[in-house]
């Protein structure tokens, strides 16, 4: 009787291992065809609306928050405008200076430029 139980235990272990290997093989085949790219390109930030988190002006850097591709990012921000950006104001990203710093303008500035 013990021999029969031991044989079934070995068979159960073997079936479990084979089932696991088949599952891993199927998942790897399915994932091979997927293209996942969560990296941000510089162009992904351009023209995005953001919210000022730490106030700044032409002389000082601040911080903005932007949502992109389902993620929320905080970035350092600079501007060439004479106006001061206060917490909670909306701004638009003009360019990416480096990995963590962007140049922004106010929405008011953009709407005035459209009129000219």
Protein Blocks (a to p, Z undefined) as FASTA:
>chain_A
ZZmmmmmmmmmmmmmmmmmmmmmmmmmmmmmmpccdfbdcfklmgopacddfbgcdfkbc
cdddddeehiacddddddfbfbdcdehiacddfbdfblmbccdddfklmmmmmmZZ
